[in-house]
Amino acid sequence: MGHGHVFDPEHVTVLEAEDRKVWQNPNEILNAVELRSDSVAADLGCGSGYFTVPLARKVKKVYGIDVQGEMLNFLKDKIRKHGIKNIDPMLSKPDEIPLEDESVDFLMSVNTLHEFGDRNKMIYEMRRVLKKGGQLLIVDFKMEETGFGPPVNIRVSKTGAVKLFEARGFRLRKVKELPYHYLLVFVKG
């Protein structure tokens, strides 16, 4: 499977820019789900850890998972700088999540749905690693010209995303519109 649309680590400054809070506020997004402090979580496609770090403050443990070693290096630097003890950076292969079956209570994936080479396989993998009743948070770009982000023709619409996950045994719990993104919370049935 070609992964022509994986985010280029050379553009990491975009991921870390101060104004990103305006168009994608981590706390607003994380507040859309009820997180317990004893939860084990995974940030799939964690990139430089923009969501991984705030998530780590809310739960017991976070796996920061990415297919790009360079991205994980940014995350590791952050972990060192901030002395964070509960993030475990993990390199994954495309279309695979390097975790045990039913090992996480919460899985989030932001701006990655359009990057997956094999969406069915990835959704199967998400379902596999989530515990029964576990929550899945998906945030991705709306199917409209936003002036930045991936080309519109490779984006997945909100309706399309809901269908993809519901067809694989996830129940939709919440939908939220953000300025440039949609936010979906599913529960593993």
ChimeraX attribute file (.defattr): number of C-alpha atoms within 10 A of each C-alpha:
attribute: neighborCount
match mode: 1-to-1
recipient: residues
	/A:1	8
	/A:2	10
	/A:3	11
	/A:4	9
	/A:5	14
	/A:6	16
	/A:7	19
	/A:8	11
	/A:9	17
	/A:10	9
	/A:11	9
	/A:12	15
	/A:13	10
	/A:14	11
	/A:15	15
	/A:16	14
	/A:17	10
	/A:18	9
	/A:19	11
	/A:20	13
	/A:21	13
	/A:22	9
	/A:23	11
	/A:24	18
	/A:25	14
	/A:26	17
	/A:27	12
	/A:28	11
	/A:29	17
	/A:30	16
	/A:31	9
	/A:32	15
	/A:33	17
	/A:34	10
	/A:35	17
	/A:36	12
	/A:37	12
	/A:38	11
	/A:39	16
	/A:40	20
	/A:41	28
	/A:42	32
	/A:43	26
	/A:44	23
	/A:45	27
	/A:46	27
	/A:47	29
	/A:48	25
	/A:49	27
	/A:50	21
	/A:51	21
	/A:52	27
	/A:53	22
	/A:54	13
	/A:55	22
	/A:56	22
	/A:57	14
	/A:58	17
	/A:59	18
	/A:60	16
	/A:61	20
	/A:62	25
	/A:63	23
	/A:64	27
	/A:65	27
	/A:66	24
	/A:67	20
	/A:68	21
	/A:69	16
	/A:70	17
	/A:71	23
	/A:72	24
	/A:73	15
	/A:74	15
	/A:75	23
	/A:76	19
	/A:77	13
	/A:78	16
	/A:79	19
	/A:80	10
	/A:81	9
	/A:82	10
	/A:83	9
	/A:84	14
	/A:85	12
	/A:86	16
	/A:87	23
	/A:88	17
	/A:89	23
	/A:90	20
	/A:91	18
	/A:92	18
	/A:93	12
	/A:94	18
	/A:95	19
	/A:96	15
	/A:97	22
	/A:98	15
	/A:99	18
	/A:100	10
	/A:101	14
	/A:102	14
	/A:103	16
	/A:104	23
	/A:105	22
	/A:106	27
	/A:107	24
	/A:108	22
	/A:109	19
	/A:110	21
	/A:111	18
	/A:112	20
	/A:113	21
	/A:114	20
	/A:115	20
	/A:116	20
	/A:117	17
	/A:118	15
	/A:119	15
	/A:120	15
	/A:121	14
	/A:122	17
	/A:123	20
	/A:124	16
	/A:125	17
	/A:126	27
	/A:127	24
	/A:128	18
	/A:129	21
	/A:130	25
	/A:131	19
	/A:132	15
	/A:133	14
	/A:134	21
	/A:135	27
	/A:136	26
	/A:137	22
	/A:138	25
	/A:139	25
	/A:140	23
	/A:141	27
	/A:142	20
	/A:143	17
	/A:144	13
	/A:145	13
	/A:146	14
	/A:147	9
	/A:148	9
	/A:149	14
	/A:150	17
	/A:151	15
	/A:152	17
	/A:153	11
	/A:154	12
	/A:155	21
	/A:156	18
	/A:157	19
	/A:158	21
	/A:159	8
	/A:160	11
	/A:161	19
	/A:162	19
	/A:163	13
	/A:164	16
	/A:165	23
	/A:166	16
	/A:167	12
	/A:168	14
	/A:169	15
	/A:170	22
	/A:171	18
	/A:172	18
	/A:173	13
	/A:174	13
	/A:175	17
	/A:176	12
	/A:177	12
	/A:178	17
	/A:179	11
	/A:180	18
	/A:181	22
	/A:182	18
	/A:183	19
	/A:184	21
	/A:185	21
	/A:186	23
	/A:187	22
	/A:188	22
	/A:189	15
